[in-house]
Amino acid sequence: MNLWNVSFHRENETDINNTLFTTETKNLDLNATAEENIFYPVTLVIPITVIYVVIFLTGLLGNVSTCIVISRNKSMHTATNYYLFSLAISDLLLLVSGLPPEMYRIWSPETYVFGEAFCVLQGFAAETSANATVLTITAFTVERYLAICHPFLSHTMSKLSRAVKYVIGIWITALCLAAPQAMQFGVEYEQQDDGPQLSRCTVVSTQFYFQHAFEISTFVFFVGPMTLITVLYVLIALKLRKSRLLSMQKRVPSLNNGNDETCTPRTSRSTAAQKRVIKMLGKFLVLSII
């Protein structure tokens, strides 16, 4: 789960559901029956199901393995790995609560058989997972910024006990802020003239104080964090570039004094390490957006 997908999911979920639901119930052929029109073609259902199964199994195996490895190896009990553990839990929550019902909906789009309570719970789990993912990525970015730009401050703030408190705070915040969106979900019913009653899990609330909940959530959990992450990565890149320039300036007097052999390897290793860090942070930023 990344930041762009979180925003896209929140802004377009209702429109996509409405479009699919309307398409399912319209007559595509004047001679076709209503019952035939509400099902997807098998040539589309089978490939999508295979893709979903692969995503579910690989995601389940990978995230469970991550949690087991981190929890059982004390050497991996670091602040960074705690954030990775949090990301794995949020991915598992989304996989388990979202993919199985979605696969069932593809095969049987005419009815939602899981009930009102599960519909609300499913929306709550999806929103909680999205919130926790964004907050965890933001916290991880702040952690990297402090470690590179303010190492002394990072040394006092990056204790394991403090990281655990941050992760717990992230999940409490994610749970609380997911409630307004979850309360808008419910099962909507529609009776066809010449067919069965259709039902779907979607956003059904029209209460005034819920009307702009998704827009506010998109700003709080996408625009704000994405802006902060971008600014911090720019500051990190500038810091690394400055450090590289200082290293090169220190190297020049050493070369003039005939210390090329002793200085070059250390400088080369430092420069190579800085390049690797910049590339890693750049890839992480791009993946976060995508």
DOMAR-983444 format. One record per residue (C-alpha): residue number from 1; residue in three letters; chain; x, y, z. Coordinates in steps of 0.05 Angstrom, whole numbers, plus 32768, in hexadecimal, padded with zeros to 4 digits. Layout:
REM DOMAR-983444
<keza seq="NUM" type="ALA" mol="A" x="X" y="Y" z="Z"/>
...
***
This chain:
REM DOMAR-983444
<keza seq="1" type="MET" mol="A" x="8000" y="8000" z="8000"/>
<keza seq="2" type="ASN" mol="A" x="801D" y="8043" z="7FEB"/>
<keza seq="3" type="LEU" mol="A" x="8009" y="808B" z="7FF1"/>
<keza seq="4" type="TRP" mol="A" x="7FEF" y="8094" z="7FAA"/>
<keza seq="5" type="ASN" mol="A" x="7FC4" y="8056" z="7FAF"/>
<keza seq="6" type="VAL" mol="A" x="7FA8" y="806E" z="7FF2"/>
<keza seq="7" type="SER" mol="A" x="7F92" y="80B0" z="7FD3"/>
<keza seq="8" type="PHE" mol="A" x="7F77" y="8090" z="7F93"/>
<keza seq="9" type="HIS" mol="A" x="7F50" y="805D" z="7FBC"/>
<keza seq="10" type="ARG" mol="A" x="7F2F" y="8093" z="7FE6"/>
<keza seq="11" type="GLU" mol="A" x="7F1E" y="80C3" z="7FAE"/>
<keza seq="12" type="ASN" mol="A" x="7F04" y="8091" z="7F7C"/>
<keza seq="13" type="GLU" mol="A" x="7EE9" y="8056" z="7FA4"/>
<keza seq="14" type="THR" mol="A" x="7EA1" y="806F" z="7FA4"/>
<keza seq="15" type="ASP" mol="A" x="7EA1" y="8083" z="7F5B"/>
<keza seq="16" type="ILE" mol="A" x="7EBF" y="8040" z="7F45"/>
<keza seq="17" type="ASN" mol="A" x="7E8E" y="8018" z="7F6E"/>
<keza seq="18" type="ASN" mol="A" x="7E54" y="8040" z="7F53"/>
<keza seq="19" type="THR" mol="A" x="7E6C" y="8037" z="7F0B"/>
<keza seq="20" type="LEU" mol="A" x="7E76" y="7FEC" z="7F13"/>
<keza seq="21" type="PHE" mol="A" x="7E34" y="7FE4" z="7F37"/>
<keza seq="22" type="THR" mol="A" x="7E0F" y="800B" z="7F01"/>
<keza seq="23" type="THR" mol="A" x="7E32" y="7FE4" z="7EC9"/>
<keza seq="24" type="GLU" mol="A" x="7E1F" y="7FA2" z="7EEA"/>
<keza seq="25" type="THR" mol="A" x="7DD6" y="7FB4" z="7EEB"/>
<keza seq="26" type="LYS" mol="A" x="7DCD" y="7FD3" z="7EA6"/>
<keza seq="27" type="ASN" mol="A" x="7DB7" y="7FAB" z="7E69"/>
<keza seq="28" type="LEU" mol="A" x="7DF3" y="7FA3" z="7E3A"/>
<keza seq="29" type="ASP" mol="A" x="7DC8" y="7F7F" z="7E08"/>
<keza seq="30" type="LEU" mol="A" x="7D7E" y="7F8A" z="7DFC"/>
<keza seq="31" type="ASN" mol="A" x="7D74" y="7F3F" z="7DF6"/>
<keza seq="32" type="ALA" mol="A" x="7D9B" y="7F2D" z="7E34"/>
<keza seq="33" type="THR" mol="A" x="7D7A" y="7F21" z="7E77"/>
<keza seq="34" type="ALA" mol="A" x="7D89" y="7F4A" z="7EB6"/>
<keza seq="35" type="GLU" mol="A" x="7DA7" y="7F0D" z="7ED7"/>
<keza seq="36" type="GLU" mol="A" x="7DDB" y="7F05" z="7E9F"/>
<keza seq="37" type="ASN" mol="A" x="7DF0" y="7F4E" z="7EA2"/>
<keza seq="38" type="ILE" mol="A" x="7E04" y="7F51" z="7EEB"/>
<keza seq="39" type="PHE" mol="A" x="7E3C" y="7F1F" z="7EE3"/>
<keza seq="40" type="TYR" mol="A" x="7E82" y="7F2D" z="7EC9"/>
<keza seq="41" type="PRO" mol="A" x="7E9B" y="7F04" z="7E8E"/>
<keza seq="42" type="VAL" mol="A" x="7EC2" y="7EC6" z="7EA2"/>
<keza seq="43" type="THR" mol="A" x="7EFC" y="7EDB" z="7E75"/>
<keza seq="44" type="LEU" mol="A" x="7F04" y="7F18" z="7EA3"/>
<keza seq="45" type="VAL" mol="A" x="7EF4" y="7EF7" z="7EE5"/>
<keza seq="46" type="ILE" mol="A" x="7F26" y="7EBE" z="7EE2"/>
<keza seq="47" type="PRO" mol="A" x="7F65" y="7EE8" z="7ED3"/>
<keza seq="48" type="ILE" mol="A" x="7F52" y="7F1B" z="7F08"/>
<keza seq="49" type="THR" mol="A" x="7F46" y="7EE3" z="7F3A"/>
<keza seq="50" type="VAL" mol="A" x="7F8B" y="7EC4" z="7F2B"/>
<keza seq="51" type="ILE" mol="A" x="7FAC" y="7F08" z="7F35"/>
<keza seq="52" type="TYR" mol="A" x="7F87" y="7F13" z="7F76"/>
<keza seq="53" type="VAL" mol="A" x="7F9A" y="7ECE" z="7F90"/>
<keza seq="54" type="VAL" mol="A" x="7FE4" y="7ED9" z="7F7F"/>
<keza seq="55" type="ILE" mol="A" x="7FE3" y="7F1E" z="7FA1"/>
<keza seq="56" type="PHE" mol="A" x="7FC0" y="7F01" z="7FDE"/>
<keza seq="57" type="LEU" mol="A" x="7FEF" y="7EC5" z="7FE6"/>
<keza seq="58" type="THR" mol="A" x="8030" y="7EEB" z="7FD9"/>
<keza seq="59" type="GLY" mol="A" x="801A" y="7F25" z="8005"/>
<keza seq="60" type="LEU" mol="A" x="8004" y="7EF7" z="803D"/>
<keza seq="61" type="LEU" mol="A" x="8044" y="7ECE" z="803A"/>
<keza seq="62" type="GLY" mol="A" x="8072" y="7F0B" z="8035"/>
<keza seq="63" type="ASN" mol="A" x="8053" y="7F34" z="806C"/>
<keza seq="64" type="VAL" mol="A" x="804B" y="7EFA" z="809C"/>
<keza seq="65" type="SER" mol="A" x="8094" y="7EE7" z="8090"/>
<keza seq="66" type="THR" mol="A" x="80A9" y="7F2E" z="809E"/>
<keza seq="67" type="CYS" mol="A" x="8083" y="7F30" z="80E0"/>
<keza seq="68" type="ILE" mol="A" x="809F" y="7EEC" z="80F6"/>
<keza seq="69" type="VAL" mol="A" x="80E7" y="7EFD" z="80E4"/>
<keza seq="70" type="ILE" mol="A" x="80E6" y="7F41" z="8107"/>
<keza seq="71" type="SER" mol="A" x="80C3" y="7F27" z="8145"/>
<keza seq="72" type="ARG" mol="A" x="80EF" y="7EE9" z="814F"/>
<keza seq="73" type="ASN" mol="A" x="8133" y="7F0A" z="8142"/>
<keza seq="74" type="LYS" mol="A" x="8148" y="7F3A" z="8179"/>
<keza seq="75" type="SER" mol="A" x="8180" y="7F55" z="814C"/>
<keza seq="76" type="MET" mol="A" x="8149" y="7F70" z="811E"/>
<keza seq="77" type="HIS" mol="A" x="8125" y="7F96" z="8156"/>
<keza seq="78" type="THR" mol="A" x="8136" y="7FDB" z="813B"/>
<keza seq="79" type="ALA" mol="A" x="810C" y="8019" z="8130"/>
<keza seq="80" type="THR" mol="A" x="810D" y="8010" z="80E5"/>
<keza seq="81" type="ASN" mol="A" x="80F7" y="7FC7" z="80E9"/>
<keza seq="82" type="TYR" mol="A" x="80BF" y="7FDA" z="8118"/>
<keza seq="83" type="TYR" mol="A" x="80A4" y="8008" z="80E3"/>
<keza seq="84" type="LEU" mol="A" x="80AB" y="7FD0" z="80B0"/>
<keza seq="85" type="PHE" mol="A" x="8084" y="7FA3" z="80E0"/>
<keza seq="86" type="SER" mol="A" x="804D" y="7FD7" z="80E3"/>
<keza seq="87" type="LEU" mol="A" x="804A" y="7FDA" z="8097"/>
<keza seq="88" type="ALA" mol="A" x="8045" y="7F8F" z="8093"/>
<keza seq="89" type="ILE" mol="A" x="800B" y="7F8E" z="80C4"/>
<keza seq="90" type="SER" mol="A" x="7FE5" y="7FC4" z="809D"/>
<keza seq="91" type="ASP" mol="A" x="7FEF" y="7F9D" z="805C"/>
<keza seq="92" type="LEU" mol="A" x="7FD6" y="7F5D" z="807C"/>
<keza seq="93" type="LEU" mol="A" x="7F99" y="7F82" z="8096"/>
<keza seq="94" type="LEU" mol="A" x="7F88" y="7F9B" z="8051"/>
<keza seq="95" type="LEU" mol="A" x="7F95" y="7F58" z="802F"/>
<keza seq="96" type="VAL" mol="A" x="7F6B" y="7F2F" z="805F"/>
<keza seq="97" type="SER" mol="A" x="7F30" y="7F5F" z="8063"/>
<keza seq="98" type="GLY" mol="A" x="7F2F" y="7F76" z="801B"/>
<keza seq="99" type="LEU" mol="A" x="7F44" y="7F42" z="7FE9"/>
<keza seq="100" type="PRO" mol="A" x="7F17" y="7F06" z="7FFB"/>
<keza seq="101" type="PRO" mol="A" x="7ED6" y="7F2F" z="7FF9"/>
<keza seq="102" type="GLU" mol="A" x="7EEE" y="7F50" z="7FB9"/>
<keza seq="103" type="MET" mol="A" x="7EFA" y="7F0D" z="7F98"/>
<keza seq="104" type="TYR" mol="A" x="7EB5" y="7EF6" z="7FAD"/>
<keza seq="105" type="ARG" mol="A" x="7E96" y="7F36" z="7F91"/>
<keza seq="106" type="ILE" mol="A" x="7EB6" y="7F29" z="7F4D"/>
<keza seq="107" type="TRP" mol="A" x="7E96" y="7EE4" z="7F4A"/>
<keza seq="108" type="SER" mol="A" x="7E54" y="7EF8" z="7F68"/>
<keza seq="109" type="PRO" mol="A" x="7E49" y="7F43" z="7F5C"/>
<keza seq="110" type="GLU" mol="A" x="7DFE" y="7F42" z="7F65"/>
<keza seq="111" type="THR" mol="A" x="7DFC" y="7F3A" z="7FB1"/>
<keza seq="112" type="TYR" mol="A" x="7E26" y="7F4C" z="7FED"/>
<keza seq="113" type="VAL" mol="A" x="7E1F" y="7F11" z="801C"/>
<keza seq="114" type="PHE" mol="A" x="7E4D" y="7F27" z="8055"/>
<keza seq="115" type="GLY" mol="A" x="7E1C" y="7F55" z="8077"/>
<keza seq="116" type="GLU" mol="A" x="7E1A" y="7F9C" z="8091"/>
<keza seq="117" type="ALA" mol="A" x="7E4B" y="7F92" z="80CA"/>
<keza seq="118" type="PHE" mol="A" x="7E81" y="7F73" z="809F"/>
<keza seq="119" type="CYS" mol="A" x="7E78" y="7FAA" z="806B"/>
<keza seq="120" type="VAL" mol="A" x="7E86" y="7FE0" z="80A0"/>
<keza seq="121" type="LEU" mol="A" x="7EBF" y="7FB6" z="80BC"/>
<keza seq="122" type="GLN" mol="A" x="7EDD" y="7FAE" z="8077"/>
<keza seq="123" type="GLY" mol="A" x="7EDC" y="7FF8" z="806B"/>
<keza seq="124" type="PHE" mol="A" x="7EF9" y="8005" z="80B0"/>
<keza seq="125" type="ALA" mol="A" x="7F32" y="7FD3" z="80A3"/>
<keza seq="126" type="ALA" mol="A" x="7F42" y="7FF2" z="8060"/>
<keza seq="127" type="GLU" mol="A" x="7F44" y="8039" z="807B"/>
<keza seq="128" type="THR" mol="A" x="7F6C" y="8024" z="80B8"/>
<keza seq="129" type="SER" mol="A" x="7F9F" y="8000" z="808C"/>
<keza seq="130" type="ALA" mol="A" x="7FA6" y="803C" z="805E"/>
<keza seq="131" type="ASN" mol="A" x="7FAE" y="806C" z="8099"/>
<keza seq="132" type="ALA" mol="A" x="7FE1" y="8040" z="80BC"/>
<keza seq="133" type="THR" mol="A" x="8009" y="8037" z="807C"/>
<keza seq="134" type="VAL" mol="A" x="800E" y="8082" z="806F"/>
<keza seq="135" type="LEU" mol="A" x="801F" y="8093" z="80B7"/>
<keza seq="136" type="THR" mol="A" x="8054" y="805C" z="80BB"/>
<keza seq="137" type="ILE" mol="A" x="8076" y="8073" z="807A"/>
<keza seq="138" type="THR" mol="A" x="8076" y="80BA" z="8094"/>
<keza seq="139" type="ALA" mol="A" x="8093" y="80A5" z="80D7"/>
<keza seq="140" type="PHE" mol="A" x="80C9" y="807C" z="80B4"/>
<keza seq="141" type="THR" mol="A" x="80DB" y="80B8" z="8089"/>
<keza seq="142" type="VAL" mol="A" x="80E1" y="80E5" z="80C6"/>
<keza seq="143" type="GLU" mol="A" x="810D" y="80AF" z="80E6"/>
<keza seq="144" type="ARG" mol="A" x="813C" y="80AF" z="80A9"/>
<keza seq="145" type="TYR" mol="A" x="813E" y="80FB" z="80A7"/>
<keza seq="146" type="LEU" mol="A" x="8153" y="80FF" z="80F0"/>
<keza seq="147" type="ALA" mol="A" x="8187" y="80C8" z="80E8"/>
<keza seq="148" type="ILE" mol="A" x="81A8" y="80EC" z="80AD"/>
<keza seq="149" type="CYS" mol="A" x="819D" y="8136" z="80BA"/>
<keza seq="150" type="HIS" mol="A" x="819C" y="8136" z="8106"/>
<keza seq="151" type="PRO" mol="A" x="81C1" y="80F8" z="811E"/>
<keza seq="152" type="PHE" mol="A" x="81CA" y="810F" z="8166"/>
<keza seq="153" type="LEU" mol="A" x="817F" y="811D" z="816D"/>
<keza seq="154" type="SER" mol="A" x="8170" y="80DB" z="814B"/>
<keza seq="155" type="HIS" mol="A" x="819C" y="80B7" z="817E"/>
<keza seq="156" type="THR" mol="A" x="816F" y="80CF" z="81B7"/>
<keza seq="157" type="MET" mol="A" x="812C" y="80C7" z="8192"/>
<keza seq="158" type="SER" mol="A" x="8137" y="8084" z="816E"/>
<keza seq="159" type="LYS" mol="A" x="8134" y="8057" z="81AB"/>
<keza seq="160" type="LEU" mol="A" x="810D" y="8017" z="81A2"/>
<keza seq="161" type="SER" mol="A" x="80DC" y="8028" z="81D9"/>
<keza seq="162" type="ARG" mol="A" x="80CD" y="806A" z="81B7"/>
<keza seq="163" type="ALA" mol="A" x="80C4" y="8048" z="8174"/>
<keza seq="164" type="VAL" mol="A" x="8093" y="8017" z="8192"/>
<keza seq="165" type="LYS" mol="A" x="806B" y="8051" z="81AF"/>
<keza seq="166" type="TYR" mol="A" x="806B" y="8073" z="816A"/>
<keza seq="167" type="VAL" mol="A" x="8050" y="8034" z="8149"/>
<keza seq="168" type="ILE" mol="A" x="801A" y="802B" z="817E"/>
<keza seq="169" type="GLY" mol="A" x="8008" y="8075" z="8176"/>
<keza seq="170" type="ILE" mol="A" x="8004" y="806C" z="812A"/>
<keza seq="171" type="TRP" mol="A" x="7FD2" y="8033" z="8130"/>
<keza seq="172" type="ILE" mol="A" x="7FA7" y="8056" z="8163"/>
<keza seq="173" type="THR" mol="A" x="7FA4" y="8093" z="8137"/>
<keza seq="174" type="ALA" mol="A" x="7F96" y="8069" z="80F9"/>
<keza seq="175" type="LEU" mol="A" x="7F5D" y="8045" z="811D"/>
<keza seq="176" type="CYS" mol="A" x="7F3D" y="8085" z="8137"/>
<keza seq="177" type="LEU" mol="A" x="7F41" y="80AB" z="80F6"/>
<keza seq="178" type="ALA" mol="A" x="7F25" y="8070" z="80CE"/>
<keza seq="179" type="ALA" mol="A" x="7EE4" y="8070" z="80F5"/>
<keza seq="180" type="PRO" mol="A" x="7EC3" y="80AB" z="80D0"/>
<keza seq="181" type="GLN" mol="A" x="7ECD" y="8089" z="808D"/>
<keza seq="182" type="ALA" mol="A" x="7EB9" y="8044" z="80A6"/>
<keza seq="183" type="MET" mol="A" x="7E77" y="805F" z="80C1"/>
<keza seq="184" type="GLN" mol="A" x="7E63" y="8073" z="807B"/>
<keza seq="185" type="PHE" mol="A" x="7E66" y="802C" z="805F"/>
<keza seq="186" type="GLY" mol="A" x="7E29" y="8000" z="805A"/>
<keza seq="187" type="VAL" mol="A" x="7E03" y="7FCF" z="802E"/>
<keza seq="188" type="GLU" mol="A" x="7DDA" y="7FF0" z="7FF8"/>
<keza seq="189" type="TYR" mol="A" x="7DA0" y="7FCB" z="7FD7"/>
<keza seq="190" type="GLU" mol="A" x="7D81" y="7FD5" z="7F93"/>
<keza seq="191" type="GLN" mol="A" x="7D45" y="7FAF" z="7F77"/>
<keza seq="192" type="GLN" mol="A" x="7D47" y="7FA1" z="7F2D"/>
<keza seq="193" type="ASP" mol="A" x="7D07" y="7FA3" z="7F04"/>
<keza seq="194" type="ASP" mol="A" x="7D13" y="7F60" z="7EE2"/>
<keza seq="195" type="GLY" mol="A" x="7D48" y="7F42" z="7F0F"/>
<keza seq="196" type="PRO" mol="A" x="7D5E" y="7F32" z="7F56"/>
<keza seq="197" type="GLN" mol="A" x="7D6C" y="7F65" z="7F8D"/>
<keza seq="198" type="LEU" mol="A" x="7DB4" y="7F7E" z="7F88"/>
<keza seq="199" type="SER" mol="A" x="7DDF" y="7F92" z="7FC3"/>
<keza seq="200" type="ARG" mol="A" x="7E24" y="7FAE" z="7FCC"/>
<keza seq="201" type="CYS" mol="A" x="7E52" y="7FC9" z="8002"/>
<keza seq="202" type="THR" mol="A" x="7E5E" y="8013" z="7FF5"/>
<keza seq="203" type="VAL" mol="A" x="7E5B" y="8058" z="8013"/>
<keza seq="204" type="VAL" mol="A" x="7E13" y="8065" z="8027"/>
<keza seq="205" type="SER" mol="A" x="7E16" y="809C" z="805B"/>
<keza seq="206" type="THR" mol="A" x="7DFE" y="80E1" z="8047"/>
<keza seq="207" type="GLN" mol="A" x="7E04" y="8103" z="808A"/>
<keza seq="208" type="PHE" mol="A" x="7E1F" y="814A" z="8087"/>
<keza seq="209" type="TYR" mol="A" x="7E5B" y="8140" z="80B5"/>
<keza seq="210" type="PHE" mol="A" x="7E72" y="8105" z="808B"/>
<keza seq="211" type="GLN" mol="A" x="7E6C" y="8125" z="8046"/>
<keza seq="212" type="HIS" mol="A" x="7EB4" y="813D" z="8042"/>
<keza seq="213" type="ALA" mol="A" x="7ED4" y="8107" z="806E"/>
<keza seq="214" type="PHE" mol="A" x="7EF8" y="80E6" z="8033"/>
<keza seq="215" type="GLU" mol="A" x="7F11" y="8128" z="8017"/>
<keza seq="216" type="ILE" mol="A" x="7F2D" y="813C" z="805B"/>
<keza seq="217" type="SER" mol="A" x="7F4B" y="80F7" z="8064"/>
<keza seq="218" type="THR" mol="A" x="7F6D" y="80FC" z="8020"/>
<keza seq="219" type="PHE" mol="A" x="7F8E" y="813D" z="8033"/>
<keza seq="220" type="VAL" mol="A" x="7FA3" y="8125" z="8078"/>
<keza seq="221" type="PHE" mol="A" x="7FBD" y="80E2" z="8061"/>
<keza seq="222" type="PHE" mol="A" x="7FD8" y="80F2" z="801C"/>
<keza seq="223" type="VAL" mol="A" x="7FE4" y="813B" z="800C"/>
<keza seq="224" type="GLY" mol="A" x="8001" y="814C" z="8051"/>
<keza seq="225" type="PRO" mol="A" x="802E" y="810E" z="8059"/>
<keza seq="226" type="MET" mol="A" x="8044" y="810E" z="8011"/>
<keza seq="227" type="THR" mol="A" x="805A" y="8157" z="8017"/>
<keza seq="228" type="LEU" mol="A" x="807F" y="814A" z="8057"/>
<keza seq="229" type="ILE" mol="A" x="80A1" y="810C" z="803B"/>
<keza seq="230" type="THR" mol="A" x="80B7" y="8131" z="7FFC"/>
<keza seq="231" type="VAL" mol="A" x="80D4" y="816B" z="8024"/>
<keza seq="232" type="LEU" mol="A" x="80F9" y="813D" z="8054"/>
<keza seq="233" type="TYR" mol="A" x="8118" y="8115" z="801A"/>
<keza seq="234" type="VAL" mol="A" x="812E" y="8156" z="7FF9"/>
<keza seq="235" type="LEU" mol="A" x="8150" y="816B" z="803A"/>
<keza seq="236" type="ILE" mol="A" x="8171" y="8127" z="8040"/>
<keza seq="237" type="ALA" mol="A" x="818B" y="812B" z="7FF9"/>
<keza seq="238" type="LEU" mol="A" x="81A7" y="8171" z="8006"/>
<keza seq="239" type="LYS" mol="A" x="81C8" y="815A" z="8046"/>
<keza seq="240" type="LEU" mol="A" x="81E9" y="811F" z="8023"/>
<keza seq="241" type="ARG" mol="A" x="8200" y="814C" z="7FEA"/>
<keza seq="242" type="LYS" mol="A" x="821E" y="817E" z="801B"/>
<keza seq="243" type="SER" mol="A" x="8242" y="8146" z="803F"/>
<keza seq="244" type="ARG" mol="A" x="825E" y="812D" z="7FFD"/>
<keza seq="245" type="LEU" mol="A" x="8278" y="8173" z="7FEB"/>
<keza seq="246" type="LEU" mol="A" x="8299" y="817A" z="802F"/>
<keza seq="247" type="SER" mol="A" x="82BB" y="8136" z="8026"/>
<keza seq="248" type="MET" mol="A" x="82D5" y="814C" z="7FE2"/>
<keza seq="249" type="GLN" mol="A" x="82EF" y="818D" z="7FFF"/>
<keza seq="250" type="LYS" mol="A" x="8314" y="8168" z="8035"/>
<keza seq="251" type="ARG" mol="A" x="8332" y="8139" z="8001"/>
<keza seq="252" type="VAL" mol="A" x="8354" y="8171" z="7FD9"/>
<keza seq="253" type="PRO" mol="A" x="8386" y="8186" z="800F"/>
<keza seq="254" type="SER" mol="A" x="8396" y="813D" z="801C"/>
<keza seq="255" type="LEU" mol="A" x="83A6" y="8132" z="7FD3"/>
<keza seq="256" type="ASN" mol="A" x="83D4" y="816F" z="7FD3"/>
<keza seq="257" type="ASN" mol="A" x="83F9" y="8153" z="800F"/>
<keza seq="258" type="GLY" mol="A" x="8404" y="8111" z="7FED"/>
<keza seq="259" type="ASN" mol="A" x="83D0" y="80E9" z="8013"/>
<keza seq="260" type="ASP" mol="A" x="83AA" y="80D1" z="7FD6"/>
<keza seq="261" type="GLU" mol="A" x="83B2" y="8087" z="7FE6"/>
<keza seq="262" type="THR" mol="A" x="8398" y="808D" z="802D"/>
<keza seq="263" type="CYS" mol="A" x="835F" y="80BD" z="8020"/>
<keza seq="264" type="THR" mol="A" x="8342" y="80A3" z="7FDF"/>
<keza seq="265" type="PRO" mol="A" x="8325" y="8060" z="7FF7"/>
<keza seq="266" type="ARG" mol="A" x="8302" y="807F" z="8032"/>
<keza seq="267" type="THR" mol="A" x="82E6" y="80B8" z="8007"/>
<keza seq="268" type="SER" mol="A" x="82D0" y="8088" z="7FD1"/>
<keza seq="269" type="ARG" mol="A" x="82AC" y="805C" z="8004"/>
<keza seq="270" type="SER" mol="A" x="828A" y="8099" z="8022"/>
<keza seq="271" type="THR" mol="A" x="8274" y="80B3" z="7FDE"/>
<keza seq="272" type="ALA" mol="A" x="825A" y="806F" z="7FC9"/>
<keza seq="273" type="ALA" mol="A" x="8233" y="8068" z="8009"/>
<keza seq="274" type="GLN" mol="A" x="8213" y="80AC" z="8000"/>
<keza seq="275" type="LYS" mol="A" x="81FF" y="809A" z="7FB9"/>
<keza seq="276" type="ARG" mol="A" x="81DF" y="805A" z="7FD1"/>
<keza seq="277" type="VAL" mol="A" x="81B8" y="807F" z="8007"/>
<keza seq="278" type="ILE" mol="A" x="81A0" y="80B3" z="7FD4"/>
<keza seq="279" type="LYS" mol="A" x="818A" y="807D" z="7FA3"/>
<keza seq="280" type="MET" mol="A" x="8166" y="8057" z="7FDA"/>
<keza seq="281" type="LEU" mol="A" x="8141" y="8094" z="7FF3"/>
<keza seq="282" type="GLY" mol="A" x="812E" y="80A7" z="7FAC"/>
<keza seq="283" type="LYS" mol="A" x="8112" y="8062" z="7F9D"/>
<keza seq="284" type="PHE" mol="A" x="80EC" y="8061" z="7FDF"/>
<keza seq="285" type="LEU" mol="A" x="80CC" y="80A5" z="7FCE"/>
<keza seq="286" type="VAL" mol="A" x="80B8" y="808E" z="7F89"/>
<keza seq="287" type="LEU" mol="A" x="809B" y="804D" z="7FA3"/>
<keza seq="288" type="SER" mol="A" x="8075" y="8073" z="7FD9"/>
<keza seq="289" type="ILE" mol="A" x="8054" y="809F" z="7FA4"/>
<keza seq="290" type="ILE" mol="A" x="8045" y="8066" z="7F74"/>
***
